[in-house]
Amino acid sequence: MAISGSVLDLIGDTPIVDVSRLSPNPQARILLKLEGMNPGGSVKDRVAKSLLEDAELHGGLRPGATLIEPSSGNTGIGLAMVARVKGYRLKVVLPANVSVERRQLLLLWGAEIIESPGSEGSNGAVRLAQRLAAEHPEWVFLYQYGNPANPRAHYEGTGPEIWRDVPDVTHFVAGLGTSGTLLGTGRYLKERNPAVELWAVEPPSGESVDGLRSLDDGYIPPIFGELGGEKLLDRKTVVGPRDSILWTRRLADLGIFAGISTGAALAGAVRCASRIERGVIVVLSPDGGWKYLSTGAWTDDLDEVVERARRTIYF
Ligand SMILES: Cc1ncc(COP(=O)(O)O)c(C=O)c1O
């Protein structure tokens, strides 16, 4: 195997594993792309690298600069890792009630945590970061929800990798957070084959499944509008916390230790498989299970885990 000059060169090119054993339809294959294999542990390593390289190229970003970003999860962690390697300071705005693993990972990479009210969730963190960025024009606000370098990471990375590895793909299923994954990957795949269908997995309005948001909750990420999300997506399917956890557990039967939003996306893929005659469904697994251990998702009583997930933000 080649030797990489930097861990940043190891971002992307993630493996795909066949999980068709979980498909309810023998004619519908389900393939899982394991983004937890990225060095920072999630799909957001791709986005972090893309946001920073874009700011370096077009925004005059120089080492020593201070960055600010609202993120209760993977983007903050990915950015903290890439910023550390590249020599930037990072302030992450996150709701007070995020899980302990999130904090520990941010602190380990040297990020500074600014707390927003837990009751306001990730939308509250976005609002506070916007206010702080306006008060501190010397800080660089990358803003993944409105930054085209987010979907571009998927248009240039995730999409081509799937097309290379699964040229007979018929459906792409992923959770919807900023919408960067779905729209960037989806646009690339539809350009190659317009018949490829894009399925977005959303939590029920008002409920949270790690990393995902319901567009019905009032905040539409600017990149979603700019990339014509409504037109690009073929279907939205709602998956709640209970099903997400159940399908995350089923993956463990196959030796796959994935985060809870992977369970949500898989539940969407299983629904897709049961509705089509035949096909090859690629599902994106955003991260591994490590950051969710304190949820008890694999070991504790399901009702208790679901209840706990209502009080603490685990993404
Ligand atoms: C665990 C997890 N799942 C899914 C998503 C959704 O991805 P995207 O923001 O590209 O829509 C995220 C985004 O933060 C995430 O952290």
The ligand as an SDF file (V2000), in Angstrom:
LIG
                    3D

 16 16  0  0  0  0  0  0  0  0999 V2000
  -24.1890   11.5190   11.6390 C   0  0  0  0  0  0  0  0  0  0  0  0
  -24.7030   12.3190   10.5020 C   0  0  0  0  0  0  0  0  0  0  0  0
  -25.5920   11.7770    9.6710 N   0  0  0  0  0  0  0  0  0  0  0  0
  -26.0630   12.4590    8.6070 C   0  0  0  0  0  0  0  0  0  0  0  0
  -25.6960   13.7500    8.3390 C   0  0  0  0  0  0  0  0  0  0  0  0
  -26.2780   14.4800    7.1610 C   0  0  0  0  0  0  0  0  0  0  0  0
  -25.3710   14.8210    6.1390 O   0  0  0  0  0  0  0  0  0  0  0  0
  -25.5110   16.1730    5.2900 P   0  0  0  0  0  0  0  0  0  0  0  0
  -25.1780   17.3170    6.2010 O   0  0  0  0  0  0  0  0  0  0  0  0
  -24.5330   16.0490    4.1820 O   0  0  0  0  0  0  0  0  0  0  0  0
  -26.9270   16.2760    4.7900 O   0  0  0  0  0  0  0  0  0  0  0  0
  -24.8180   14.3290    9.2070 C   0  0  0  0  0  0  0  0  0  0  0  0
  -24.4790   15.7190    9.0220 C   0  0  0  0  0  0  0  0  0  0  0  0
  -23.9830   16.3880    9.8770 O   0  0  0  0  0  0  0  0  0  0  0  0
  -24.2920   13.6020   10.2980 C   0  0  0  0  0  0  0  0  0  0  0  0
  -23.4150   14.1470   11.1470 O   0  0  0  0  0  0  0  0  0  0  0  0
  1  2  1  0
  2  3  1  0
  2 15  2  0
  3  4  2  0
  4  5  1  0
  5  6  1  0
  5 12  2  0
  6  7  1  0
  7  8  1  0
  8  9  2  0
  8 10  1  0
  8 11  1  0
 12 13  1  0
 12 15  1  0
 13 14  2  0
 15 16  1  0
M  END
$$$$
